Amino acid sequence: MTRLPKDRRDKLILTIVATVFIVAGLYFGLISFQLTQIQGLKVKKDQDTHKASDIEDSIRNAKKIQADLEQKTADLASAESDMASGDTYLWMVNLIRQFKTGYNVDISQFSAISKPDVGLYPKFAYNQVSINVGGAAYYHDLGKFIADFENRFPHIRIQQLTLEPPGVPTGDRDKLSFRMDVVALMKPGAP
């Protein structure tokens, strides 16, 4: 380069610098943009491949999913089979009377039915019905009755249990008088 005349050397340097700027401009303007686009397409391709794999798995497992759905539907129908329906007052009184036959619990008072709002979950699919019952029983008999009743009917709960001292209204010094709310879920669409 030292042998070149000054004007040619300057033109050569200017050409090299211009070439470097043009190549850098091409790289940062076009090639890096293209590389970013390619990287984005690779990510989208990976996502689409993952979605396609999930869809293929669902298709392969469609029979199992259908069988699981049918089993859950049957389980729900079984659980709903002993829920309150029809004349709810008569249903609840009969249910309580039939269940208490195996226990030394006297339930003689039944109040009117109330239908409080379900505060369990918003937009809950079931309604609830409540009845206040009263009677007399020995402490351990009442406890066993309540435990067995709630275990037998998972959609029914005993709430607001109040106990009075022994012998006040019953005449028996060892029996407790009690009042409690029996709250049951109702089938959807039941009156």
ZIVENTA-V522860 format. One record per backbone hydrogen bond with DSSP energy under -0.5 kcal/mol. NH is the residue of the N-H (numbers start at 1). CO is the residue of the C=O. E is the energy in kcal/mol with one decimal. If there is no record, write none. Layout:
# ZIVENTA-V522860
NH	CO	E
NH	CO	E
This chain:
# ZIVENTA-V522860
4	1	-0.7
9	5	-2.8
10	6	-2.6
11	7	-1.8
12	8	-2.6
13	9	-2.7
14	10	-2.7
15	11	-2.4
16	12	-2.6
17	13	-2.9
18	14	-2.6
19	15	-2.5
20	16	-2.6
21	17	-2.6
22	18	-2.6
23	19	-2.8
24	20	-2.9
25	21	-2.8
26	22	-2.7
27	23	-2.6
28	24	-3.0
29	25	-2.5
30	26	-2.4
31	26	-2.1
32	27	-3.4
34	30	-2.6
35	31	-2.8
36	32	-2.3
37	33	-2.3
38	34	-2.7
39	35	-2.5
40	36	-2.4
41	37	-2.3
42	38	-2.3
43	39	-2.1
44	40	-2.4
45	41	-2.6
46	42	-2.5
47	43	-2.4
48	44	-2.8
49	45	-2.5
50	46	-2.2
51	47	-2.5
52	48	-2.7
53	49	-2.2
54	50	-2.3
55	51	-2.5
56	52	-2.6
57	53	-2.4
58	54	-2.4
59	55	-2.5
60	56	-2.6
61	57	-2.3
62	59	-1.1
65	61	-2.9
66	62	-2.7
67	63	-2.5
68	64	-2.6
69	65	-2.5
70	66	-2.4
71	67	-2.3
72	68	-2.7
73	69	-2.4
74	70	-2.2
75	71	-2.6
76	72	-2.4
77	73	-2.4
78	74	-2.3
79	75	-2.3
80	76	-2.4
81	77	-0.9
82	78	-0.5
82	79	-0.5
83	80	-1.6
84	185	-1.5
88	86	-1.2
91	87	-2.6
92	88	-2.6
93	89	-2.6
94	90	-2.6
95	91	-2.3
96	92	-2.5
97	93	-2.6
98	94	-2.7
99	95	-2.2
100	96	-2.2
101	98	-0.8
102	99	-0.9
103	100	-1.9
105	103	-1.5
106	136	-2.8
107	105	-0.7
108	106	-0.7
108	134	-1.4
109	134	-2.1
111	132	-2.7
114	130	-2.8
119	117	-0.7
124	121	-0.9
127	186	-0.7
128	116	-0.6
129	184	-2.7
130	114	-3.3
131	182	-1.8
133	131	-0.5
133	180	-3.0
134	109	-2.0
135	178	-2.0
136	106	-2.2
137	176	-2.1
138	104	-0.7
142	138	-2.8
143	139	-2.2
144	140	-2.3
145	141	-2.4
146	142	-2.6
147	143	-2.4
148	144	-2.7
149	145	-2.5
150	146	-2.5
151	147	-1.9
152	148	-2.4
153	149	-2.1
154	152	-0.6
156	153	-1.9
157	183	-2.9
159	157	-0.5
159	181	-2.9
162	179	-3.0
164	177	-3.0
167	172	-0.8
167	175	-1.7
168	165	-1.2
171	167	-0.6
173	171	-0.5
175	172	-0.5
176	137	-2.9
177	164	-0.8
178	135	-2.6
179	162	-2.0
180	133	-2.5
181	159	-3.1
182	131	-3.2
183	157	-3.1
183	181	-0.6
184	129	-3.0
184	182	-0.5
185	155	-1.6
186	127	-3.1
187	84	-1.8
190	187	-2.0
